[in-house]
Amino acid sequence: MDQSIKPLNEAIEQQRIVIKNKYGENLVGILHETGSKEVIILCHGFTSNKECPINLNVADALTKEGISPFRFDFSGNSESEGAFEFGNYNKEADDLHSVVLYFLGMKRVIGGILGHSKGGDTVLVYASKYHDVPTVINVSGRYNMDEELKNVWVKISWKELRKMDL
């Protein structure tokens, strides 16, 4: 069952774009084309994707201001190729760089990058590696993951134990 939220501004053309990252994987995204040269790139959080409600709501708000947002799936998430990885901030920053380079090559102006949750941390890593976007927005970035890391490792341990069929 599709539980994605449909953008409120249905009049804006949405273009599916596939961009190859530096690892040869296809990244899939949606450009909300308003006709502006400016593009804001939206980055999703951990185990999420381009269809998450916050990205859809931000995209809708940006289009109402005449700005074209681009929301995409990091490699290993949803429609994009690659294996899902835990804590791959540098690779996600490289994915984001591939997206930035694509739009710069299309003679677009990158107005900024916005990331939510883990995507918020990724945009900070991006800004520390690359210095080619004027605005970096971290929305509810992750900062204390001690409990989550413990829970992930406990789940992995139980999963491994079940495989042993003791």
Secondary structure, DSSP 8 states (H G I E B T S, - for coil): -------S-TTSEEEEEEEE-TTS-EEEEEEEE-S-SEEEEEE--TT--TT-HHHHHHHHHHHHTT-EEEEE--TTSTTS-S---SS-HHHHHHHHHHHHHHHHHTT-EEEEEEEETHHHHHHHHHHHH----S-EEEES-----HHHHHHHHHHHHHHHHHHHT-
